Amino acid sequence: MYNPFSLEGKTILVTGASSGIGKATAIECSKMGATVIALGRNQKRLQDTFNQLETSGCRQYSVDLTQEDEVKAMLEGLPKLDGLVNAAGVASTTLFQFATPDKIRSIFDVNFFAPVEFTRLLLKKKLIKKGASIVFFSSVDGPVNVHIGNSTYSATKSAIASVARGMAVELASKGIRVNYLMPGQTETPLIHGNSITQDQLEQDMKSYPLGRYARPEEIAYGAIYLLSDASTFTTGTGLVIDGGFTVL
Ligand SMILES: NC(=O)c1ccc[n+]([C@@H]2O[C@H](COP(=O)([O-])OP(=O)(O)OC[C@H]3O[C@@H](n4cnc5c(N)ncnc54)[C@H](OP(=O)(O)O)[C@@H]3O)[C@@H](O)[C@H]2O)c1
């Protein structure tokens, strides 16, 4: 059946596959026909994702992406990739006056240095095929707007958007496309991990024109577009998926 969004025949590696958006992306990619390589840290949650993958040949790796030795060991024996989704990330809410260098470094380690170095190693080892698609996770927080207590998280998301645009230009000659997603608030454990109460979240939802936060699948569908042959002329782009939040 005609379907330019199909991922059949593609091998796609998804980081952050043990939770939230990365989990939904891994599962939805497999529903679209991809062989998925799922990365996470927590083995139990990763196994739960793996159990929901529908295609053959899928693999799972429990890896802390900030640990160079773990990453390098995992790269051995990895198949060549048609797609890479760098979804792993952390959030932390800290007023700027309490954002010490250690706190800033620790969030940059996960949200910036880990996905950048992981991608660089995959490219260096020629594990990313010509014509492949790389997707990073930025956010509307950073490139578009900011919130109180979010300056360092926002900085990581602006930085990853910038590096993705630079990579897009450099890798275009190899036919490798690089794009990034910019979600608004999405219902995952990430938004519940800080000091923000459920009441505050519900109040915030009202500021979204669509009146709610995204479901993880609604962000995963953006990743599917960027991974599929429907987007073969799209590179260096940030795709906002935010229920209209940043239009206001
Ligand atoms: N949720 C939102 O509202 C929202 C909005 C905009 C952008 N984003 C971005 O979307 C991405 C996914 O977020 P999410 O909401 O799905 O978060 P989540 O549910 O908290 O999941 C985060 C994932 O990252 C993994 N991870 C964290 N640190 C890691 C490390 N050092 N090494 C390897 N994996 C690590 C976690 O693994 P374990 O659970 O196994 O430890 C988990 O799979 C993030 O980059 C986030 O910044 C989210």
The ligand as an SDF file (V2000), in Angstrom:
LIG
                    3D

 48 52  0  0  0  0  0  0  0  0999 V2000
    8.2280   15.8580   28.2980 N   0  0  0  0  0  0  0  0  0  0  0  0
    8.2760   17.0830   27.8430 C   0  0  0  0  0  0  0  0  0  0  0  0
    7.4280   17.9390   28.1450 O   0  0  0  0  0  0  0  0  0  0  0  0
    9.3650   17.4840   26.8620 C   0  0  0  0  0  0  0  0  0  0  0  0
    9.2240   18.7100   26.1920 C   0  0  0  0  0  0  0  0  0  0  0  0
   10.2260   19.1060   25.3050 C   0  0  0  0  0  0  0  0  0  0  0  0
   11.3360   18.2970   25.0900 C   0  0  0  0  0  0  0  0  0  0  0  0
   11.4390   17.1210   25.7780 N   0  0  0  0  0  0  0  0  0  0  0  0
   12.6270   16.3190   25.5160 C   0  0  0  0  0  0  0  0  0  0  0  0
   12.2220   15.0560   25.0230 O   0  0  0  0  0  0  0  0  0  0  0  0
   13.1860   14.0660   25.3940 C   0  0  0  0  0  0  0  0  0  0  0  0
   12.4690   12.8970   26.0570 C   0  0  0  0  0  0  0  0  0  0  0  0
   11.8930   13.3760   27.2820 O   0  0  0  0  0  0  0  0  0  0  0  0
   10.7610   12.5860   28.0770 P   0  0  0  0  0  0  0  0  0  0  0  0
    9.7760   13.5860   28.4620 O   0  0  0  0  0  0  0  0  0  0  0  0
   10.3530   11.3800   27.3240 O   0  0  0  0  0  0  0  0  0  0  0  0
   11.5910   12.1630   29.3920 O   0  0  0  0  0  0  0  0  0  0  0  0
   11.5030   10.8730   30.3450 P   0  0  0  0  0  0  0  0  0  0  0  0
   10.1840   10.2170   30.2600 O   0  0  0  0  0  0  0  0  0  0  0  0
   11.9940   11.3320   31.6710 O   0  0  0  0  0  0  0  0  0  0  0  0
   12.5930    9.9040   29.6960 O   0  0  0  0  0  0  0  0  0  0  0  0
   13.9550   10.2540   29.6820 C   0  0  0  0  0  0  0  0  0  0  0  0
   14.7390    9.1350   29.0620 C   0  0  0  0  0  0  0  0  0  0  0  0
   16.1170    9.5130   29.0200 O   0  0  0  0  0  0  0  0  0  0  0  0
   16.8860    8.4340   29.5390 C   0  0  0  0  0  0  0  0  0  0  0  0
   18.1230    8.9300   30.1400 N   0  0  0  0  0  0  0  0  0  0  0  0
   18.2560    9.9320   31.0430 C   0  0  0  0  0  0  0  0  0  0  0  0
   19.5450   10.0550   31.3780 N   0  0  0  0  0  0  0  0  0  0  0  0
   20.2390    9.1280   30.6650 C   0  0  0  0  0  0  0  0  0  0  0  0
   21.5990    8.7530   30.5730 C   0  0  0  0  0  0  0  0  0  0  0  0
   22.5500    9.3570   31.2960 N   0  0  0  0  0  0  0  0  0  0  0  0
   21.9470    7.7450   29.7280 N   0  0  0  0  0  0  0  0  0  0  0  0
   21.0170    7.1120   29.0090 C   0  0  0  0  0  0  0  0  0  0  0  0
   19.7060    7.4110   29.0450 N   0  0  0  0  0  0  0  0  0  0  0  0
   19.3310    8.4050   29.8770 C   0  0  0  0  0  0  0  0  0  0  0  0
   15.9910    7.7820   30.5710 C   0  0  0  0  0  0  0  0  0  0  0  0
   16.4650    6.4770   30.8290 O   0  0  0  0  0  0  0  0  0  0  0  0
   16.0630    5.6660   32.1920 P   0  0  0  0  0  0  0  0  0  0  0  0
   14.6230    6.0190   32.4920 O   0  0  0  0  0  0  0  0  0  0  0  0
   16.2450    4.2540   31.7860 O   0  0  0  0  0  0  0  0  0  0  0  0
   16.9900    6.1470   33.2340 O   0  0  0  0  0  0  0  0  0  0  0  0
   14.6580    7.8200   29.8430 C   0  0  0  0  0  0  0  0  0  0  0  0
   14.5590    6.7560   28.9310 O   0  0  0  0  0  0  0  0  0  0  0  0
   14.1830   14.7690   26.3190 C   0  0  0  0  0  0  0  0  0  0  0  0
   15.3300   15.1200   25.5690 O   0  0  0  0  0  0  0  0  0  0  0  0
   13.4330   16.0140   26.7710 C   0  0  0  0  0  0  0  0  0  0  0  0
   14.2970   17.0590   27.1230 O   0  0  0  0  0  0  0  0  0  0  0  0
   10.4820   16.6970   26.6350 C   0  0  0  0  0  0  0  0  0  0  0  0
  1  2  1  0
  2  3  2  0
  2  4  1  0
  4  5  1  0
  4 48  2  0
  5  6  2  0
  6  7  1  0
  7  8  2  0
  8  9  1  0
  8 48  1  0
  9 10  1  0
  9 46  1  0
 10 11  1  0
 11 12  1  0
 11 44  1  0
 12 13  1  0
 13 14  1  0
 14 15  2  0
 14 16  1  0
 14 17  1  0
 17 18  1  0
 18 19  2  0
 18 20  1  0
 18 21  1  0
 21 22  1  0
 22 23  1  0
 23 24  1  0
 23 42  1  0
 24 25  1  0
 25 26  1  0
 25 36  1  0
 26 27  1  0
 26 35  1  0
 27 28  2  0
 28 29  1  0
 29 30  1  0
 29 35  2  0
 30 31  1  0
 30 32  2  0
 32 33  1  0
 33 34  2  0
 34 35  1  0
 36 37  1  0
 36 42  1  0
 37 38  1  0
 38 39  2  0
 38 40  1  0
 38 41  1  0
 42 43  1  0
 44 45  1  0
 44 46  1  0
 46 47  1  0
M  CHG  2   8   1  16  -1
M  END
$$$$
